[in-house]
Amino acid sequence: MKVKATLLSALWVTAVLQGAAAPVAAATHQAQQCPAFLDHDFRKLHSSQSVNLCKAYAGKPLLIVNTASHCGFTPQFKGLEAIHAKYKERGLIVVGFSSDDFNQEAKDEAEAADTCFLNYGVTFTMLAPQHVKGPDANPVFRELARQTQAPGWNFNKYFVQPDGKVTQYFDSQVTPGSARFSEAVEKLLK
């Protein structure tokens, strides 16, 4: 009787461990399928935490935006947050890359974070300031520029399929609330 109970316990533990391994294996497979240009660690805005876009978002469609906190287009944060809230359940991931490449970013990260998180209520992933154009551009923006074009100003928006292909690019003038933008989101999520 004791041997039978021990055997059943061992089988139960094995079944539980195999069940727990399935999500880990799926996440590992997705990370392996992730495009190399997204497989980098980026520090979050005004934080010591980092995020690897592959590990965190593999298999998900992305909306990638270069941002600045003192720009005429900064109010687009509100529209981007609305897009994030509306489409996150359908899998859309919004990622903001803070940058001072156009001399419009706050003088320090604390002020930039206040602009994003307090003034505009941003809850999507915001990354610490970095270069998004030219020879010093981070790997994500080098690839986005190769596929479409480099940002010419703040708040350029790139829709990226899970396989890394850019399906749509919008410059600063196209707002997140526009019909064209909504159509691009729907197309990406099909």
N, C-alpha and C positions, 0 to 999 in steps of 0.2 A: 504494500500500500504506500509506504514512504517513497519507494523508488518511482512509483507511478506519479505521485505528487511532484517529485523533483523533476521528472521528465516533462510533465505538463508545465511546470514553472519555467523550465529552460525553453520550451517551445514558445511560450507566451512572450518571454523576453526577446527571443529571436524575431518573432513576428513584429513586436513593437519596434525593435531596432531597425528592421527592414523597412517598416512603414515610415520611420523617421528619416531613413536614408533617401527615400524617394524624392522628397522636396529638395534635399541637398544636391542629389545627383542632377535633378532638373535645372537647378540654379547654376551648377557647374557647367552643364551643357550649354545653357544660354550664354554664360560668360565666355565660353570658348567660341561661340558663334558671333560674338560682338565684334564690330569693326575695331581695328587696332587704334584708330585715331581717338576713340572714346575710352580706351583702356588706360586711363591716367588718373592719378589722385589729384584732386583740386581742393584747396582749403575753402571752407565755407566762409561767407562774409562775417567779419568780426567774431570769429570763433577759432578755437584750436582744433576743431573737428575737420576731417577731410571726407570727401566722397569720391569714390571711383565710379565713373558713369557706367562702365560695363557691369561692375558688380551690383550696383544699386538699381540700374534700369535696363539691363539686357532684355531684349525681346519687346521693348516698349517703344512706341513712337515718341519722338522728342520735338519740342518747340524750343529752339535755342535762340537767345536774344543777347546782344551786347547792350549794356545799360550804363547810365551815368545819372548821378543824383542832382546835378545842377544844369539841366538841359531843358530847352523848350519842349522837348518830347517826354520829359520825366513823368508827366501825368499819365502816360501810357501804362505805367505800373498798375493803375487801377483797372484798366481793360485787360491786361495780362493776368491779373489776379482773378478777374471774372471768368476768363477762359479756363484758367486752372480749376476753379471751383466747379464750373459747368462740365468739364470733360475729364476730370481726374478719374471718375468711376469707370469711364470707358477706356482708361489706360494712358491718356495723354500725360506726358511729363514735361513741365515747363522748367527750363533752367536758364537763369540769368547770369551772365558773365559781366561783372562790374569792371569798368575800364576807364582809364584816364587818357586814352590815346587821342581824344579830341578836346582835352583840357576842360572837361565839364564835370569831372568827378569831385566829390567832397575832399577836403584837405586831409581827412583821416577816416579810417574805417568806421569808427563809432558814429560819426555824422552820417556817413553813407548808409549805415544800418538803420539809424533813426529815420532817414528819408524813406527807405524801403518798408521797414517793418512797422514803424509807428505812424508815419504820415499816410502811407498807402495800404497798410494792412497786408503786405505780401506774406504769403505762407509757402509759396513754391521755393525751390532750391535757388539760393543766391550765393554766388561764389565771390571770393576775395578779388580785389582789383588785379588785373593782369592785361597783357597786351593781346589785342585782337586783330591787329593789322601789321603789315610790314614784316621784316625779317625776324623780329622778336615775337611774332604772334604765337600763341599757344598752339599745340597740335590740332585741337578741334577747329580753330578758326583758319589754320592753314589749309585744312582739308575742305572746309566749307567754301573758302575762297577758290580753291582749285575746281570744285564742282560748280560753283555759281560765280560769285564775286566777293571780294573783301568788303567789309562794311565801309561805307563812305562817311558815315556819321553814327551817332548813337541810335539805339533802338532799331537795328536791322534784325529781321526775323527770318529764321531758317526752319523749315519743316523737314524733319529727318525720319525716314523709315527705320524700322529695327535693323535692317541690313546695312544702314549707313548712307543710303542714297538720299540726297536732298530732293524732295519732290516740289518744293516751292520756296521762293525767296521773296521777301518784301522789304523795301527800304523803310526809312523812318516815316515817310509820309502816309503809309498805309497803317491805319489804326486797328487795334485788336477788335474793335466793335464794328468794323465795316463788313458789308456783305461778302466782299472778295475774301476777306480773312476767314470768315465763318465757313465759306465754301471750301477753302483750303484745309481747314481743320477736318471737316466732314470727309473730304477726299482721303486725307491721311489715315483716318480711323476706319476706313472701309476694309 
